[in-house]
Amino acid sequence: MPITRGSNTTASEHASSVVNEVIKKEGKKGKKAIVILVLIALAGLLGTGYFYNRYNSLKKNPNVEAQKEMETIVGKLGKLMVLPTDDTPTVATVADKDRLSGQSFFANAQNGDKLVVYTKTKKAILFREKENKIIEVAPIYFENNATSTGANTATVTPGAAEVNPVENE
């Protein structure tokens, strides 16, 4: 039974009449369908609000997530070994273990492993978070290289291996 909208009917009245008609026709099935649709819409709105809020907080301070992850990694690592207390570590993630294959420090590395570097105490730690295992620990050496622009760059070398193909957190 099609409903025709007269000139005096508003959109909300029309929607209400359609809902009432479905309920009358379908009985309990119609009520359940409407309840399910309302719940899905509500869940969608809540999810959208949650992710919008996270997006705005990350936009204001993008380092918050990296700081939280660093604290989590250092906390787990601190339960396995004594860590320097007077040094703030830099945490990076191994993104492509194949690019590190020629370096002995990364011989047992897997994608996703965390490289924790303490520059003051000159220590590099390779940590596998998913297994809660320390894979490798080595002293690091810094080489200062002057570039053609006059800027200095540093190469961090655990043991004798250069650390480059990792993603910073």
Secondary structure, DSSP 8 states (H G I E B T S, - for coil): ------TT--HHHHHHHHHHHHHHHHTHHHHHHHHHHHHHHHHHHHHHHHHHHHHHHHHH-THHHHHHHHHHHHHHHHTTS---SS---EEEEE--GGGGTT-GGGTT--TT-EEEEETTTTEEEEEEGGGTEEEEEEEEEEEEEE-TTS-EEEEEEETT----SEEE-
